[in-house]
Amino acid sequence: MNAYNFLIGSSRAVKLGPVQLRAHTNADQLAVDGLVQLVLNDQGQPPPVRELRLRATFVQRDGRVVITELSAAGETH
């Protein structure tokens, strides 16, 4: 959430631009790296675009997929 707030500052994200996802396995984990473009609601022409990089890590537990980590651009949560 901090990375998102830092990227948009006082602007409002009005829509999502292209979203790119890439998955890869690491031992018994599945990692999904994402790049999300945020189109901001500023008065500038063209509207500013910010990139938010994310990583989600998943494992299988008791037959279900569980997210174990969600981080943005170097953060760990």
C-alpha positions in Angstrom: 0.0 0.0 0.0 2.9 2.4 0.7 4.3 1.9 -2.8 0.9 2.6 -4.3 0.4 5.8 -2.3 4.0 6.9 -3.1 3.4 6.4 -6.8 0.1 8.3 -7.1 0.9 11.1 -4.6 -2.0 13.5 -4.4 -3.5 12.2 -7.7 -6.2 9.6 -8.1 -5.7 6.6 -10.3 -8.6 6.8 -12.7 -7.9 3.5 -14.6 -5.6 0.7 -15.0 -3.4 0.6 -18.1 -1.8 -2.6 -19.3 -1.1 -5.4 -16.8 1.7 -7.9 -17.4 2.0 -11.1 -15.4 4.8 -13.7 -15.4 4.7 -16.9 -13.4 7.6 -19.1 -12.4 8.2 -21.9 -10.0 10.8 -21.9 -7.3 11.1 -25.2 -5.3 7.5 -25.8 -4.0 6.4 -22.2 -4.6 4.7 -20.4 -7.4 5.8 -16.8 -7.8 3.9 -14.3 -10.0 5.6 -11.1 -11.0 3.4 -8.3 -12.2 3.7 -4.9 -13.8 0.6 -2.7 -13.4 0.3 0.7 -15.2 -1.7 3.3 -13.3 -3.2 6.2 -15.4 -3.5 9.2 -13.0 -6.2 11.8 -12.9 -4.0 14.9 -13.4 -4.8 17.9 -15.5 -1.7 17.3 -17.6 -1.9 16.2 -21.3 -1.3 13.3 -21.7 -2.2 11.9 -18.3 0.8 10.7 -16.3 1.3 6.9 -16.1 3.1 5.3 -13.2 4.3 1.7 -13.0 3.7 -0.5 -10.0 5.7 -3.7 -9.8 4.3 -6.5 -7.6 5.3 -10.1 -6.6 2.9 -12.7 -5.1 4.1 -16.0 -3.8 1.9 -19.0 -3.5 2.2 -22.6 -2.0 -0.1 -25.5 -1.9 -1.4 -26.5 1.6 -3.9 -29.2 2.3 -4.9 -29.3 -1.4 -5.5 -25.6 -1.5 -3.5 -22.7 -3.0 -2.4 -20.2 -0.4 -0.8 -16.8 -0.9 2.2 -16.5 1.4 3.7 -13.1 0.3 2.7 -10.0 -1.5 5.3 -7.3 -2.1 5.8 -4.2 -4.2 9.1 -3.0 -5.6 11.4 -4.2 -2.9 8.9 -4.1 -0.1 8.1 -7.3 1.8 4.7 -7.9 3.5 
